[in-house]
């Protein structure tokens, strides 16, 4: 690798990651249960969704395999923010990779309380607001309405100095409108996208496979849809976009980076291939070197390029 190659990315408010590759919320726990993963390839770890109080999550079945993907309805099982701040964060503070805490809640006040508790805690490098969870009751209410999304983002922005990312739902008519709203309300970056609402039915038992009926669809099946969402949002956003959705290989990640994403998160692939982050990191670096590019920032293409060659 050429010494001049620049793989680091700036995601706002002083947060610069050494790599554009991260692991997505919900697929990596709190970072303690993935010993085979090479953390040196990671720019950051995004934790499981964290709420004000502990949650048990949904009853089984909570995961179902589908063609080229999986459905999950875990239901935000987590130990609560106090445990995260007191027990997990001191351990993260000793790591050489930043940890971003994914924050969830049922009301604006709950999001505010979680963000306030985590602000200034050593070991916590930033927050990702989960306004888009499709597998809990009312989990999408903030993410589908620009006004509510902006209200929530602005309220959290007031109580924290940490970098603030907002995770967008694809289950909307106009994702760009939501992106604009949260950017104007103070978001530092946009995570695009969360899972699509889906379901599976057990034809033998004649009932839904998942206990709550529906869940979030992830994995390679959603990659083209997620890529289009990133393309649309990145064209309008004035803040970094983090691409998520079905990324399995370095080529997948490069598609998102070419579409305008500043970084990517790997999700479902973590369940099937422990070396995925290292492979994607090294593959992106090799592509940059092969094409004579100085860094990740040189990758995005423009709509005009596509139109010119159409």
N, C-alpha and C positions, 0 to 999 in steps of 0.2 A: 504494500500500500504506500502510495506517495505520501511523503511527510506533509505536503501542503494540503492534503485532502481534509475538508472540513465537514465532519459529521454532526457537530453540535448544532442545536436548534434553540432559538430564543422564543419562549412562549409567554413573554410579557412579565412585567412587574419584577424584573431582575432574575427570573427563573430561566436559567440556561441549562439544557440537558446535553449530556455528552453524546447521546445517540438519539435518532428520531424514532427508535423502537421502544414501545412500552407494552405492558400487559394490562388488559382491560379489567374493569371492575367485575367482580363476581366469578372470575375464572382463576383467580390466584389467591383467594382467601385474603389473609392479611400479610402474606409474604413469607410465612413461617413453614408452610407445608409443601414447598416446592424445592427440595434440596438438589434435584438434578439440573435445575435451570442455571445457566451461566449468567449470573447477574451482571457481569462486566459488559455484556452486550446490551444491557437495558439503559434507557435514558431515565426511566422512572417506573415505579410500581403504583398502580391505582388499586386501592383496596376495595373490598366488598362494601356494599352500601351500609352506612352506619346511621342509626337513628338515635333519638333522644333516650329512649328506654330500650332494654333488651327485647328482642323478638324471637319467637320460636319458629316463625315461618309457616308455610302451608303444610298440611298433612300430605303424606305420600299418596299417590305417586307424584313426584315433583320434576322428573326429567323423563323425556321420551326421545328416542332416536328417530330421525326422519331422513328422507332421501336428501343426501348432501347437507345435512345439518342436524340440529337438535332443538327441541322445545324445552324450556325450563319455566317452572313456576315455583321457585324456591321460596319466594315471599319475604325477602329481605331478612332472613335469619341472621342475627348478629348480637354481640354481647352488650351493645349500648355504648354511648359516647364516653361515659365516665370510665369504663373499663379500657376503652381504646386509648384515652388520654393518659391514664395512670399506669397501665400495664404494657401496652404495645408501643406507645410512642418512645419511651426511654430506650427500648431495644432498637427501634428504627434510627434513633439518633446516633447509634454506633455504626450504622451501615454506610457504605460508600455510594449508595443510590438513593435519590430522593423518593419519598413516599407521599402520594397524593391521596387524601381521604375522600372517598365518594360519600356524599351526604344525602340522606333521604328524610322524608317526613310527611305527615298528613296535613300540616297547616304551616302557614308562614311563621308563626311563633315557634314551632318546633325546629324548623330550619335555622332560624335565628339563634335559638338556644344552643344547637349543636355547633354552629359556626363560632359563636362567642366562646364556647368552652374550648374549642381547638385552637383559637387564635393565640399565637405566641408560644405554643407548646413546642419545645425542642423535639425534633424528629418528624415534624409535620411540615412538609414543604409547600402544600397547597390544598385547595378544596375543589372537588368536582361536584356540582349540584346535579343530583339525579331528579330531574323534573319529568321523567319519561318512563318510569317503570311500568310495564304492562301486566305484571303478575301479582299485584296487590290491589285491594279495593281502592278505588279512586286514585290509582297510581299515576294516571295520565292527566289529572285535572289541570295542573300548572303548565304542562308541556304543550297542550293543544290550543291554548289561548294566548295571543301576544300580550294582552294586557296583564293577565295573571302571571305570565312568565317574567315580564318586566318588573312587576311589583315584587315578586319573590327575589329576583336577582338584585334589585336595588336595596331591598331590606337587608339582605345578607351582606352586600357590599359595605353598608354602613358600619357593620360590627366586626369586620375582619380586614386586616392588612395583607392577608395571604393572597397569593395568586388565585383567581377565581375562574374556574372553567364551568361551562354549563353544557350538560349532555342533552342533546336534542332527540326528540322522538321522530321517527319517520311516519308515524300514524296520524298525519295531518294533510290538509289540502295544500298548504303553502308553507313549507319549511323555512323558506327565506324570510318570510314575515316574522317568524318566531326568532330566527337568528338576529335580524335587525333589532328587534325589541330588546333582547337581552344584552346585545352589544351596547346599545344606547343607555341601558340601565347600569352598565359598569362591568360587564364580563370581560375578562382578560383573554379568553380563548373559548372556542366552541368545539365540543366533542360530538362528532357526527358519524355514526348514528347509534342509537340504542336498538333493541330488537323490534321486529315486527310482531304484531299480534297474530297468533296462529293456534291451531288445535289439531288433535289426532283423535280418532274414534276407534275403540276396540270393537271390531265387528262381531267377534265371538261372544263378548259379554254385552254388546249393544249399549255401550256407555263411553263417555270421554275417557281417554287414557290418563290425563292429568286430573288430579283431585278437584281442582277448581274450574275445570273445563278448558279454559284457554291458558296460553302461556306465551313466552317470548321466543320467536324463531330466530336462530343465529346459525352461523356456519357458512360454508361456501355458497349455499343456495341464495343467500341475500346479497352476495358481493356486487353484482351488477346494479342492483337497486341502491345500495349504499354508496357505490362509486358515483352514481348520478347525483345523489343528494349532496355529496361533497363538491362535485363539479358546480352545482347550482349555488351552494352556500359560499364557496370560496370566491366565486365571481363577484359577489356582493359584499362580503365581509371585509372590514378594515382591521380585523384582529385574526390571529392564527386559527386555523381549523385543524383539528386532529381527526384523521380518518379512521373509522372503525366499521367492520362488517365483513366477515367472511375471508379475512386475510389469512392465507395459509403459507404462501411462499414469498420469496423476495420479489418475484415478478408481480404478485398481487400488490405488495406494498408500494412498488414503483408506480403502478397505475394510480394509486391514491395520491402519491407525491407529485406525479405529473399532472394530475387533475387540480392541484392547488393546495393539497394538505401540507402542513408544515411538519407533521409527525404522524405516526400511526400507533394504534393499539391492537395487540393480538388477543383474541378471546378464545373461541371454541377450540382452536388448534392446540392450545395448551393442554387439553385433555388427551390428545392423541400423540403429540410429539414434543418431548421435553426440550429438544434442541432448536425448536422453531425460532425463538428470539435470536439466537446466535446465527442461524442460517440466514434469516432475513437481514440482520445487521451486516453480515459479511457480503451478502448478495448485493445489497444497495451500494456498499463501498466499491465492490468490483465493477458495478455498472458505471458509477461515477468516473472511476479511473479509465475504464474502457472507452468512454465517450469524451474524455478530456474535460470533464466538468470539475470545478473547484470544490463544490459542496452541495448539500441538499437544497439550498436556496436557489440553485441554478436549474432545478428540475422542472418546476411548473411550466406548463404550456398555456397558451392563450386561445380563446375561442376563435380569434382572427386567424390563427394558424390553421385550425381545423376548417374554417370556412374557405380559406384560400385554396386548400387542397381537396375540397369536396367535389 
